[in-house]
Amino acid sequence: MKAIRLHDYGNPESLVMEEVPVPEIKENEVLIKVHAASVNPIDWKKGSGAMKEIFPVHFPWIPGEDFAGTIAAVGKEVIDFKIGDEVYGDTGHGGAYAEYVAVKPGIIARKPAHLSFVEAASVPVVAETAWQGLFKYAQLEKGQTVLIHGGAGAVGAYAVQFAHHIGAKVIVTASTTDAEFLKSIGADQVLDYKTTRFEEELSNVDVVFDLVGGDNQLRSFQVMKPGGILVASTQPIDEAAASGYGVKGVFMDMKPSTAGLNKITELLDTSEVRTSIANIYPLEQATSGWNDIASRHPKSSSTDSPAREKSKNGKTVLQVI
């Protein structure tokens, strides 16, 4: 099969297309014929070596965590899926930039019926990160106020939609150029992070979902209710500072799961949540995909349906077949 591999830490130009063996599945695994795989910042961060102390890579390495495709084979112990099922999921470790990937069934779900494979591949990593950050870690509830830093990014866009869906008040820090997009997906208030000190504008926030990092964390403690919770996705919590403000903090660790994807699928299939695609590249142009993502994260800290609009705020996806 064709696959994109890295043989050592490097830049996007280090990615190479190669012929490699089709993975052999274990009795508790399924083999997916990959139709599309999305590009996430974590892919090139791992590949560059920037995160090797936390996420070491064993070379040669096939990047890619989330994918959509068709089940080509099932192990003897697998009972919930069958050959031919259209599924999507997140490997959690790489391997999706290829024509086939072997995974355990506990991290896949049936593909949303109304999404193409390209659209579905864009969902798992970012949507599950948003879902778990808000509901597993922060336990956000209807009527609460949530402040989302980096709401115009791929994770943030899902977080805005999920929070709006349950009836929370949604405040977002982002660029003014993204304000219209964010309000269209459920943001109640958008503060321009370039011109506004959010800590001078806000108070009594129940939940902060920090997707940016840096000094946002310490500044966020100032606007929170006593007993509020800050969930961070990019850096550990300053627990002493949080305690000093009488709030809680947690550095989240997203774990892909079928149960979580099934909940997200329901919202996608009813168009209560929408996907957004920025760029699509063929598999052999994975380097372009990485360069595209890197250009939108310089500091590293759709179709005509309204549910699947193309946007610069959306995901970059590699089309395999």
Summary of the structure (lengths in Angstrom):
residues: 321
radius of gyration: 19.4
end to end distance: 12.1
largest distance: 59.2
contacts: 1142
relative contact order: 0.16
helix: 30%
strand: 29%
